[in-house]
Amino acid sequence: MRLLACDPGKNVDPFAVVILDVLENKILVKGCRYWLNVSYPIIEEEINNIHKKHMINRTIVESNSMGDHVIDSLQTNYHIPIYRIYTGSRTKGKHK
């Protein structure tokens, strides 16, 4: 299974993504990228391109603060199914 994990940020904290392959009991990092001071529409289009090019099976986005906008946009504009995750002192959410 190939995962794309996204951690939205923008100005001080970069927006980062990582591609992971999960094989049996191994997690392999296949690639990563980050953006700093880049507008969300540009990043979202690039995430869509990554999603297609690397045949991603699941996309996971941290839904804290800025993540909600990114999730809504990726679902509405690019029809990418998203697994939301909220991080904090205790990880919460439907998909832990």
C-alpha positions as CSV (number, residue, x, y, z in Angstrom):
1,M,0.0,0.0,0.0
2,R,1.3,3.5,-0.9
3,L,0.4,6.4,1.5
4,L,0.7,10.1,1.1
5,A,0.9,11.8,4.5
6,C,0.4,15.6,4.6
7,D,1.1,18.0,7.4
8,P,-0.2,21.5,6.4
9,G,1.7,24.6,7.4
10,K,2.4,27.9,5.5
11,N,4.5,30.7,6.9
12,V,6.6,29.7,9.9
13,D,5.9,26.0,9.8
14,P,6.3,24.4,6.3
15,F,3.7,22.3,4.5
16,A,5.2,18.9,4.3
17,V,4.3,15.6,2.5
18,V,5.9,12.2,2.6
19,I,5.2,9.1,0.4
20,L,5.4,5.8,2.3
21,D,5.2,2.2,1.1
22,V,3.8,-0.2,3.7
23,L,4.9,-3.7,2.9
24,E,4.3,-6.6,5.4
25,N,5.9,-5.3,8.6
26,K,8.0,-2.6,6.9
27,I,7.4,1.1,6.3
28,L,9.6,2.5,3.5
29,V,10.0,6.3,2.8
30,K,9.8,6.7,-0.9
31,G,9.9,10.5,-1.1
32,C,9.2,13.8,0.6
33,R,8.7,17.4,-0.1
34,Y,8.0,20.7,1.7
35,W,6.8,24.2,0.8
36,L,7.2,27.4,2.8
37,N,5.3,30.6,2.0
38,V,3.5,29.0,-0.9
39,S,-0.2,29.5,-1.4
40,Y,-2.5,26.6,-0.8
41,P,-4.0,26.3,-4.3
42,I,-0.5,25.8,-5.7
43,I,0.4,23.1,-3.1
44,E,-3.0,21.4,-3.6
45,E,-2.4,21.1,-7.3
46,E,1.0,19.7,-6.7
47,I,-0.4,17.2,-4.2
48,N,-2.9,16.1,-6.9
49,N,0.0,15.6,-9.3
50,I,1.9,13.6,-6.8
51,H,-1.3,11.5,-6.1
52,K,-1.6,10.6,-9.7
53,K,2.0,10.2,-10.6
54,H,2.9,7.9,-7.7
55,M,-0.4,5.9,-7.7
56,I,-1.2,6.8,-4.0
57,N,-3.7,4.4,-2.3
58,R,-4.5,6.5,0.7
59,T,-4.0,10.2,1.4
60,I,-3.8,11.3,5.1
61,V,-4.0,14.9,6.1
62,E,-3.6,16.4,9.6
63,S,-6.8,18.2,10.2
64,N,-5.6,20.7,12.9
65,S,-6.4,24.3,12.0
66,M,-5.3,24.8,8.4
67,G,-5.8,21.2,7.5
68,D,-9.6,21.5,7.2
69,H,-9.3,23.9,4.3
70,V,-6.8,21.7,2.5
71,I,-8.9,18.6,3.1
72,D,-12.0,20.3,1.7
73,S,-10.2,21.5,-1.4
74,L,-8.5,18.2,-2.2
75,Q,-11.9,16.4,-1.9
76,T,-13.9,19.0,-3.8
77,N,-11.5,20.1,-6.5
78,Y,-9.5,16.9,-7.1
79,H,-11.9,14.2,-5.8
80,I,-9.1,12.7,-3.6
81,P,-10.5,10.7,-0.7
82,I,-8.9,11.9,2.5
83,Y,-8.3,10.2,5.8
84,R,-8.3,13.0,8.5
85,I,-6.1,12.8,11.5
86,Y,-6.0,15.2,14.4
87,T,-2.7,15.4,16.3
88,G,-2.2,16.7,19.8
89,S,-1.2,15.4,23.2
90,R,-3.5,12.5,22.3
91,T,-4.0,11.4,18.7
92,K,-7.7,11.5,17.9
93,G,-9.9,10.7,15.0
94,K,-11.6,8.0,13.1
95,H,-8.4,6.7,11.5
96,K,-5.7,6.3,14.1
